[in-house]
């Protein structure tokens, strides 16, 4: 009987430990991106518009996973052209400069990672 109680206590403690681990974890995502968002200092009017653009991009990326390489190229060019136009309307010149600098750093990082995989 004592063994059963000890086993039950061990199970309960392990669940509590797992729950504590989940609470202590940091949010997912790129810390550099999170820092950039803070540095952009979006206004109250800009923030919901930017979030909508980000959701739109996330949905587009999910669709792209289902497409062939050729279809990705065909769908990608107009999407990114339109997105960049929307960002130019949304951001100030300083914000746009920061955004472009961030994007170029991300591109270099992606290319480096691709080279490491080869």
N, C-alpha and C positions, 0 to 999 in steps of 0.2 A: 504494500500500500504506500509506504514511504517513497518507493522508487517512482511510482506514478505521480505523486505530488512533486517530486523533484523534477521529473521530466516535464510536467505541465509548467512549472515555474521557469524552467529553461526556455521553453517555447515562448512564453509570454515575454520574457526578457529579450529574447532575440527579435521579436516583432517590434518591441519598443526601441531597440537599438537601430533597427532598419528605418523606422519612422523618423528617428532623430537624425540619421544620416541624410535622409531626403530633405528634411527641413533646412539643414545646414549647407546644402549644395548651392553654388552660385547659379545665376541665370545663364542659360545657354547663349551662345552668340559670340561674335567677334568683339573682344574688348576694345580694339582700335576703332571699330564702327561705333560702339557705344560712346567712346570718348569724342569722336567726330560729331555725333549728334549733339552732345553737350556744347561743343565748341561752336557749332553753327548758330547757336542762340536763336532758334526759330521763334517767331512771334506766335501769339495765340491764333492768328489767322493762318499762318503757314503750317503749323503743326498738324491739323487734321487733313489738310491737302497733301502734305508730305506722307502721312501715314496711309492715305488712300493710294498714293502712287506706289508705296512699298507693298501694300496688299495686292495691287494689280501686278506688280513684278513677281511676287511670290506665286500667284495663280498662273502667270505666264510660264514661269520656270517649271511648274508642275506639268503643264501641258507639253512643254518642250521635251520632257523625259519620255513621252509617248511617241515622239516623232523620229523619223529617220534623220540622218545627218543632212541630207539635201533639204528636207522639209524644215529643219531647224534654221538653216541659212535663209531660206525664203521667208519664213515667218519672223525671224529675228531682226533683220534689217529695218523693216518698217516700224516694228515695235520699239526698238531702241532709238530710232530717229524721233518718233513721236514722244517718247519718254524724255529725251534730252530737251526737246522743245518745251515740254511742260515744266521741266526743272528750270530752264532759263526764265520762264515767266514767273515761277514761284520764288526763286532765290534772288537775293541782291547780288551785286557783282562780287563782293567779298565772299559771300557764302558759296557762290558758284566756283570761285577760284579754289576755295578749300575743298569743295566737293570733287573737282577735277583732279586736284593733287592726291586726294585719297584714292580716287579711282585708278590713277596711274600707279600708285604704290601697290594696290591690290592686284593689278594686272601683272606687274613684275613678280609679285609673290606667287601668283598662279602659274606663270611661265617657269619660274624656278622649281616649283613643286612638280610640274609636268616633266621637266628635265631630269629630276631626281628619280622619277618613276621609270624612266627609260633605261 
